[in-house]
Structure formats: C-alpha cells, structure tokens
Amino acid sequence: MLDSIVRTLAWMLSLCTPRPRGRHRLGTLPPLRFNPVPPPPPRFTELLDGNASRLVRPYVLAPAEHHLQRERRQAAHLANLGIDPAPRRTQGVRAPAATR
C-alpha cells in the first residue's frame, strides 16, 4: 500500500516539475525500498492494583483554598475590566478609599 502511494506521488511530482536537462540529469530513479518497522512492545504487562493507591482527588480544595482561588479569579476578572483590585490594608494600615 505504501509503495503504491509513494509511486503515485513520484509520478505526480514528475508531471508537475520540469525535466532536468544537461549534465546533472538523473538517469533512472533508484528502486524504492520499504523496510517495515516492527511494532513497539507493550508498555504495561502487569495489572495495576487499585487497592494499593489512595483515593485522592487533587481538584477538591479545602474551604480556605477555595476562598483564595475565588479571590484570585475575581481579581483577574476585575483586571480584565481595567479595575485595580488593590488590597484594603497595606502593611497593617487601612488604605484610603481614593487608592482602592
């Protein structure tokens, strides 16, 4: 199958490209060779034991982590709107309303 595809493409290219003339002209095309590659060996040969691993869902967040993630998302959304979500307190001192 691959050999016929290669021959068809070579024939189509010979129609589309000009024939070389002169001293550097190719005589005949060398025969096409196809060396089949053996398939790779299977990666996993042993069965995995489901009881040996812990059931952990890394995407489940603690409430404090969920709150921080929500704040980051809200800050990113406000930044897209051109609003600077500055912190309410800077070094323990409440920031004035004009800078918030």
C-alpha positions as a printed NumPy array, in Angstrom:
array([[  0.   ,   0.   ,   0.   ],
       [  2.727,   2.464,   0.996],
       [  4.764,   1.541,  -2.065],
       [  1.872,   2.372,  -4.394],
       [  1.286,   5.709,  -2.64 ],
       [  4.94 ,   6.642,  -2.971],
       [  4.988,   5.671,  -6.643],
       [  1.813,   7.678,  -7.31 ],
       [  3.258,  10.753,  -5.585],
       [  6.527,  10.394,  -7.51 ],
       [  4.59 ,  10.184, -10.784],
       [  2.509,  13.27 ,  -9.885],
       [  5.647,  15.225,  -8.983],
       [  7.274,  14.217, -12.266],
       [  4.298,  15.745, -14.085],
       [  4.442,  18.995, -12.09 ],
       [  8.191,  19.619, -12.113],
       [ 10.325,  20.363, -15.173],
       [ 12.582,  17.631, -16.502],
       [ 16.241,  18.277, -15.685],
       [ 18.477,  18.762, -18.726],
       [ 22.184,  18.643, -19.197],
       [ 24.99 ,  17.074, -17.298],
       [ 23.25 ,  16.81 , -13.915],
       [ 20.234,  14.949, -15.206],
       [ 19.206,  11.846, -13.308],
       [ 19.311,   8.656, -15.303],
       [ 16.774,   6.382, -13.658],
       [ 15.23 ,   6.62 , -10.254],
       [ 16.639,   4.188,  -7.716],
       [ 14.192,   1.485,  -6.659],
       [ 12.092,   2.397,  -3.68 ],
       [ 12.653,   0.277,  -0.615],
       [ 10.359,  -0.036,   2.337],
       [ 11.684,  -1.654,   5.481],
       [  8.776,  -2.381,   7.795],
       [  9.384,  -1.387,  11.407],
       [  8.211,  -3.906,  13.998],
       [  5.561,  -2.601,  16.382],
       [  6.818,  -1.434,  19.779],
       [  6.478,  -3.84 ,  22.699],
       [  3.536,  -3.278,  25.042],
       [  4.265,  -0.775,  27.799],
       [  2.343,  -2.29 ,  30.671],
       [  2.339,  -6.019,  31.056],
       [  1.263,  -6.321,  34.688],
       [ -2.161,  -5.478,  36.074],
       [ -2.477,  -2.439,  38.312],
       [ -3.798,  -2.976,  41.821],
       [ -6.481,  -0.392,  42.58 ],
       [ -6.41 ,  -1.115,  46.315],
       [ -2.737,  -0.168,  46.591],
       [ -3.314,   3.508,  45.735],
       [ -5.084,   6.11 ,  47.827],
       [ -8.302,   7.59 ,  46.545],
       [ -7.388,  11.265,  46.336],
       [ -8.987,  13.888,  44.188],
       [ -6.408,  16.642,  43.726],
       [ -9.018,  19.058,  42.383],
       [-11.006,  19.086,  45.641],
       [ -9.946,  22.139,  47.641],
       [-10.205,  22.924,  51.309],
       [-12.547,  25.832,  52.112],
       [ -9.647,  28.241,  52.707],
       [ -8.01 ,  27.266,  49.391],
       [-11.361,  27.617,  47.635],
       [-11.729,  31.142,  49.075],
       [ -8.236,  32.147,  47.908],
       [ -8.882,  30.736,  44.445],
       [-12.149,  32.681,  44.233],
       [-10.333,  35.897,  45.217],
       [ -7.673,  35.312,  42.539],
       [-10.329,  34.7  ,  39.902],
       [-12.222,  37.82 ,  40.935],
       [ -9.007,  39.892,  40.825],
       [ -8.247,  38.567,  37.337],
       [-11.771,  39.405,  36.167],
       [-11.534,  42.947,  37.554],
       [ -8.111,  43.391,  35.954],
       [ -9.643,  42.476,  32.577],
       [-12.184,  45.249,  33.128],
       [ -9.407,  47.742,  33.933],
       [-10.118,  47.896,  37.655],
       [ -7.199,  47.58 ,  40.075],
       [ -8.246,  45.346,  42.988],
       [ -5.749,  46.806,  45.457],
       [ -5.576,  45.337,  48.961],
       [ -7.653,  47.044,  51.637],
       [ -4.748,  47.065,  54.063],
       [ -1.133,  47.841,  53.257],
       [  1.429,  46.948,  55.932],
       [ -1.303,  46.794,  58.556],
       [ -2.671,  50.285,  57.784],
       [ -6.026,  50.724,  56.118],
       [ -5.632,  52.174,  52.628],
       [ -7.579,  55.344,  51.796],
       [-10.662,  54.959,  49.589],
       [ -9.145,  57.031,  46.754],
       [ -6.357,  54.496,  46.181],
       [ -8.569,  51.419,  46.316]])
